Structures are given as structure tokens and as C-alpha cells.
Amino acid sequence: MKKFYCYSRCSTCKKAQNWLDEHQVQYDKQDLVAQPPTKEELLAIFAKSERPLQYFFNTSGQDYRKMNLKEKVPSMTKEEAATLMAQNGKLIKRPLMVDETNVTCGFKEDIYQTTWL
């Protein structure tokens, strides 16, 4: 089953959810801020992707900037990143969509089209 991690106050998440609903994609929804993925879930998500850790961070978020993560992420381990993100869901780029083999962060219609249909 596909899992859609989002934030209710995020306009990009709303666009992605509308797209999923319009295309009748089945998914389980989880609020990234109220209930962030666990460290173990995040490590499993990282393992499904060839992307660097930077891909999973909400680099335009206030918390990311306050914590000066731009300087820290390049030398961070996956375990360190997963621990941080599990403690603060606002650090995760949203929406985050995963299934057994695929992972996408953010919403681009063409990527959703090829990955989730």
C-alpha cells in the first residue's frame, strides 16, 4: 500500500493529494508533523532510494535554517538524519510518498504520473 506523508497546512501537499484523488490512487495518509515517521521507517525509506540525504530534507523550512542543517547534512549519517527527522517532521520534504519499492519527495505531476499510476 502507498503511504502519503503530508502536512495539512501545506499547499503543495494539498495539490498532490488532489492529484492522487483525481487519479483514484489508493493510499494511506499520515500527517508528517503530528505523527512523523519513526527512525526505522525513515531508514527503510532511505534504503529504497538512490537519492542523497539532502533530497529528503525540507531545505526551505524555517527549522532547517534555524538548525543550520545546510552545513551539517553533507557529513551526516543516515542514522543521524533519520533521528532528526523522526523528532521533527517539519524537516522532511513534503509530501513524501512511498510504497514497497518507490519513494518521491515533493510534488511534480510528471513524476507522480510515472511513479504512482
Number of C-alpha atoms within 10 A of each C-alpha: 9 17 16 24 26 29 23 14 8 11 11 17 20 16 15 22 19 12 16 19 12 9 12 10 12 13 17 11 14 17 15 24 19 13 15 22 23 15 19 13 13 21 17 13 22 20 13 15 14 9 12 12 17 16 16 23 22 20 16 10 13 12 15 17 14 9 11 11 16 13 10 11 16 11 9 14 12 17 14 14 22 25 17 14 23 22 15 18 24 21 26 30 23 24 25 22 24 21 15 11 10 13 21 23 18 20 20 12 13 9 13 16 12 8 13 18 10
